[in-house]
Amino acid sequence: MKDNHEFLIKDCILINCKPEFLYNYWINLENLPLFMSHLIDVKRNGNNKSIWTAKAPLGLSVSWEANIIDDKLNEFISWQSLPNSDVTNYGKVFFKKVIICEDPTPKYATLLEIELFYKPPLGTLGEKVSSLLGENPKQQIAMDLQTLKEKIEKINIIL
């Protein structure tokens, strides 16, 4: 059950590339800090395990371990932090193929849908400091998705 110090964020964005390309970019977890502004680093430490490091209030950082708990090739990826992590979170991202043009040949895009749940590091204190610094998690995720779109579409043009 969600309390006042937890966030559930849902968002989506249309990205001009095939789901396979976007899925492969995302499943390489080391790419996540390239567009998620709150992340400093993500490192794999096993098949489905990873260590995440994120920015925290007051110039601090916080790290936690997470597992990929479900993964369907080119369709979705879901993950969650391990029990007793400093940051409790889970997320799921969907990659849905969309035909954007059929004439003369089909062109595809991906509707990326994301769902993120987390408790801010440092609990109530972390939430209050973040708020004072003007941080808005929903707005931050929307901006991160826009950054991802720009990066992917630039790469996709080159390919």
LINURTA-V539994 format. One record per helix or strand of 2 or more residues. SS is the DSSP state (A for helix, B for strand). FROM is the first residue (numbers start at 1). TO is the last residue. If there is no record, write none. Layout:
ss:SS from:FROM to:TO
ss:SS from:FROM to:TO
//
This chain:
ss:B from:6 to:15
ss:A from:19 to:27
ss:A from:29 to:34
ss:B from:39 to:44
ss:B from:49 to:55
ss:A from:57 to:59
ss:B from:61 to:72
ss:B from:76 to:81
ss:B from:89 to:101
ss:B from:107 to:119
ss:A from:123 to:132
ss:A from:137 to:158
//
